[in-house]
Structure formats: structure tokens, C-alpha cells
Amino acid sequence: MLWWRLRFVVAATCCGVAAAAVVAALSPAPPASVAVVVTAREVEAGSPVVGADVQVTEVPADLAPAGLRSVDDAVGRTASVRIAPGTVLQESLVAAGDLVAAAPAGTVVAPVRLDPGVSGLLTAGDRVDLLVAAGATGPDGAGDGPADDPYLARGAVVVPGRAEGPASGGLLGTSTSTADVTLVAVLPDEAERLAAVAGWGEVTAVLVP
């Protein structure tokens, strides 16, 4: 009988199907993912974000920073610093329209983490000089910060509002609270200096006329 001749083939097929079912049952489910907006090309500080500058990609949810989730969320905002291609866009990197409108012409809005005792005394419209605190060390742990010129920004204007988002990563460093994050309007090159110091240098502010 044909069936009898093919019994070994049928048995092998059944074993293969059973093995595949076991493997599928034991395999972990794929990790959950979320959409994030990343830059498709470099965006200069002070430049408005346009559709061609950004794209959406999926990343594992447990690795995704808090950031913008759609192209529409990003388009129309203004880059606070020069943003490299492939960067996940977060609130600290791109200022929304109301914040930009509050900044003087020629400046960009950037977040800076100050001591709560200092930031709590500042109000919108105050002008401050921002400096690297004495004794701050660079990211390699050796030496002082910019020793030749401790000034990161001069005459920065405090902008209404507070930076939103997580307490770690991006421009805001690794502190545990967003309560001491102050938004300031600075020149584009000053925003880049602030970004370079974030996460390793302690910044202090001095009120100026």
C-alpha cells in the first residue's frame, strides 16, 4: 500500500511540525516598540525643522527616550543646537513655537540645569551670564572645563516656562529632577557650548543688567 510505503515520510513530517510548534511556543514574544522621530540630515542651530529633516523609526520601547513621536510634532519647531543626523528628537533639542516667539531675534532657546536655589530666583526676562562652575571636570574626568574662558553664554535671557521631558539623557544630563531646568535664549554657538557641558559640568548663573 502507498500509505505504508510513505509511513516514514509522514512520521517525519509530523515530528517536524510538532517541533516547530514547540519552538514557537517557547520563543519569547518580540519586544514592544514605539515610534520615535530622528533627524534624516544635519539641522543647524536656529533653523526651523522641515519635513525633509526628519523621519520616523521604530525602536524597542524600553530603550526609547522620551521624545517626539510623529513628523508633525517636529515640523515647525526650531533647533536649539546643531543636531547631527540620526539623533532622536527630544523636547530639549527643539523649541516649540511659543518659546521661540519669546526669544530675541537671532537667538535659540536652550535648557540649562542650574542649582534649584539659583533657578528659583530667576524670572522671565532676567539676563544672566552662564559659567562653568569652578572645579568642574571634563567628560574624561581629567582637568577643568573650559579653563581659558569659563563663560558659556553672556547676557542669556530667561524664557518663560520649564523644559519638559525625562530627567536624564540629551541636553539635560543625568540629574534626577527637571525642577532646576531653566530655559534661556542664547546665541547658537553658546547653545552648543551649553550642550557640550551638559552631563559633566556644573553650570552657575550670574545676574547682569
Phi, psi and omega per residue, in radians:
M1 nan 2.508 -3.138
L2 -1.076 -0.737 3.136
W3 -0.988 -0.762 -3.131
W4 -1.134 -0.668 -3.139
R5 -1.173 -0.547 -3.087
L6 -1.684 0.182 -3.048
R7 -1.058 -0.633 -3.125
F8 -1.230 -0.649 3.104
V9 -1.117 -0.765 -3.140
V10 -1.125 -0.730 3.139
A11 -1.113 -0.740 3.137
A12 -1.126 -0.689 3.118
T13 -1.112 -0.756 3.133
C14 -1.111 -0.691 3.107
C15 -1.128 -0.687 3.133
G16 -1.134 -0.737 3.116
V17 -1.118 -0.737 3.135
A18 -1.115 -0.734 3.131
A19 -1.109 -0.730 3.128
A20 -1.099 -0.678 3.132
A21 -1.145 -0.678 3.115
V22 -1.149 -0.784 3.136
V23 -1.062 -0.753 -3.141
A24 -1.112 -0.656 -3.122
A25 -1.226 -0.580 -3.092
L26 -1.527 -0.307 -3.123
S27 -1.213 2.387 3.120
P28 -1.182 2.607 3.101
A29 -1.162 2.550 3.112
P30 -1.034 2.500 -3.102
P31 -1.109 2.565 3.079
A32 -1.132 2.526 -3.129
S33 -2.216 2.765 3.087
V34 -2.321 2.734 3.117
A35 -1.491 2.371 3.034
V36 -2.276 2.699 3.113
V37 -1.707 2.216 3.101
V38 -2.148 2.714 3.121
T39 -1.342 2.351 3.108
A40 -1.530 -0.283 3.122
R41 -2.745 2.987 -3.117
E42 -1.185 2.422 3.097
V43 -2.095 2.161 -3.102
E44 -1.299 2.602 3.079
A45 -1.020 2.363 -3.137
G46 1.504 -0.116 -3.132
S47 -1.524 2.461 3.052
P48 -1.248 2.518 3.119
V49 -1.436 2.228 3.104
V50 -1.997 2.949 -3.057
G51 -0.988 -0.652 -3.115
A52 -1.231 -0.231 -3.111
D53 -1.409 -0.320 -2.953
V54 -2.321 2.809 3.026
Q55 -2.632 2.824 -3.119
V56 -1.826 2.381 3.074
T57 -2.382 2.766 3.138
E58 -1.720 2.351 3.081
V59 -2.338 2.726 3.096
P60 -0.967 2.369 -3.055
A61 -1.039 -0.619 -3.094
D62 -1.346 -0.147 3.104
L63 -1.889 -0.147 -3.039
A64 -1.398 2.215 3.043
P65 -1.282 2.776 3.046
A66 -1.164 2.119 -3.091
G67 -2.766 -2.928 3.126
L68 -1.306 2.587 -3.022
R69 -1.985 -0.196 -3.140
S70 -2.527 2.774 3.126
V71 -1.060 -0.670 3.140
D72 -1.073 -0.554 3.107
D73 -1.155 -0.506 -3.036
A74 -1.615 -0.685 -3.054
V75 -1.101 2.316 3.137
G76 1.721 -0.288 3.077
R77 -1.378 2.972 -3.106
T78 -2.080 2.316 -3.139
A79 -1.179 2.206 3.123
S80 -1.353 -0.508 3.117
V81 -2.436 2.996 3.023
R82 -1.162 2.236 -3.060
I83 -1.982 2.149 -3.102
A84 -1.310 2.725 3.082
P85 -1.041 2.510 3.105
G86 1.457 0.102 -3.140
T87 -1.438 2.321 3.050
V88 -1.252 2.199 -3.087
L89 -1.393 2.180 3.083
Q90 -2.091 2.881 -3.114
E91 -0.978 -0.604 -3.075
S92 -1.243 -0.294 -3.097
L93 -1.640 -0.432 -3.091
V94 -2.337 2.163 -3.113
A95 -1.523 2.479 3.102
A96 -1.362 2.979 -3.021
G97 -1.000 -0.771 -3.095
D98 -1.105 -0.664 3.128
L99 -1.193 -0.725 3.127
V100 -1.088 -0.711 -3.129
A101 -1.109 -0.483 -3.120
A102 -1.438 -0.160 -3.096
A103 -1.638 2.516 3.085
P104 -1.064 2.687 3.131
A105 -1.020 2.446 3.108
G106 1.521 -0.007 3.140
T107 -1.981 2.896 3.043
V108 -2.158 2.765 -3.138
V109 -1.687 2.220 -3.122
A110 -2.337 2.569 3.078
P111 -1.526 2.521 3.058
V112 -2.412 2.368 -3.119
R113 -1.624 2.062 -3.137
L114 -2.025 2.869 3.023
D115 -1.037 2.350 -3.110
P116 -0.961 -0.562 3.123
G117 -1.170 -0.444 3.108
V118 -1.526 -0.868 -3.084
S119 -1.084 -0.539 -3.141
G120 -1.184 -0.330 -3.141
L121 -1.578 -0.212 -3.061
L122 -1.544 2.515 3.072
T123 -2.234 2.809 -3.139
A124 -0.973 2.337 3.139
G125 1.718 -0.289 3.078
D126 -1.110 2.572 3.072
R127 -1.922 2.325 -3.098
V128 -2.378 2.616 2.893
D129 -1.668 2.379 -3.129
L130 -1.916 2.229 -3.071
L131 -2.272 2.709 2.984
V132 -1.303 2.246 -3.130
A133 -1.102 2.549 3.137
A134 -1.018 2.371 3.091
G135 1.536 -0.023 3.129
A136 -1.162 2.461 -3.140
T137 -1.894 2.708 -3.140
G138 -1.269 3.081 -3.091
P139 -1.112 -0.353 3.109
D140 -1.537 -0.011 3.081
G141 1.424 0.071 -3.093
A142 -2.097 2.353 3.040
G143 1.349 3.019 3.121
D144 -1.425 3.004 3.041
G145 -1.215 -2.613 -3.127
P146 -1.105 1.558 -3.017
A147 -1.185 -0.601 -3.080
D148 -1.173 -0.622 -3.130
D149 -2.516 1.756 -3.114
P150 -1.250 -0.198 -3.112
Y151 -1.298 2.201 3.052
L152 -1.654 -0.600 3.118
A153 -2.708 2.533 3.110
R154 -2.086 2.341 3.111
G155 1.143 0.536 3.101
A156 -1.130 2.431 -3.117
V157 -1.745 2.201 3.102
V158 -1.236 2.242 -3.085
V159 -1.776 2.516 3.121
P160 -1.042 2.553 3.067
G161 1.761 3.027 3.117
R162 -2.218 2.617 3.081
A163 -1.177 2.429 3.107
E164 -1.833 2.819 3.062
G165 2.144 -2.995 -3.057
P166 -1.260 2.896 -3.116
A167 -1.502 -0.024 -3.110
S168 -2.375 2.814 3.075
G169 1.470 3.002 3.082
G170 1.023 -2.547 -3.076
L171 -1.290 -0.303 -2.932
L172 -1.604 0.005 3.081
G173 1.328 -2.624 -2.987
T174 -2.179 0.403 3.115
S175 -1.203 2.924 -3.017
T176 -1.722 0.082 -3.109
S177 -2.535 2.549 3.067
T178 -1.657 0.034 -3.062
A179 -1.170 -0.390 -3.089
D180 -1.796 0.288 3.121
V181 -1.608 2.069 -3.110
T182 -1.920 2.416 3.092
L183 -1.616 2.282 -3.127
V184 -2.311 2.592 3.038
A185 -1.666 2.099 -3.090
V186 -2.366 2.956 3.047
L187 -1.221 2.672 -3.103
P188 -0.949 -0.725 -3.129
D189 -1.228 -0.504 3.074
E190 -1.224 -0.634 3.091
A191 -1.087 -0.630 3.119
E192 -1.192 -0.642 3.098
R193 -1.154 -0.693 3.097
L194 -1.109 -0.711 3.138
A195 -1.143 -0.651 -3.125
A196 -1.177 -0.540 -3.103
V197 -1.467 -0.477 -3.063
A198 -0.967 2.358 3.083
G199 1.695 -0.371 3.112
W200 -2.324 -0.477 -3.103
G201 -1.809 2.461 3.075
E202 -1.577 2.265 -3.060
V203 -1.852 2.423 3.063
T204 -2.156 2.749 -3.076
A205 -2.159 2.525 3.087
V206 -2.198 2.148 3.113
L207 -1.186 2.378 3.131
V208 -2.292 2.763 3.134
P209 -1.092 nan nan
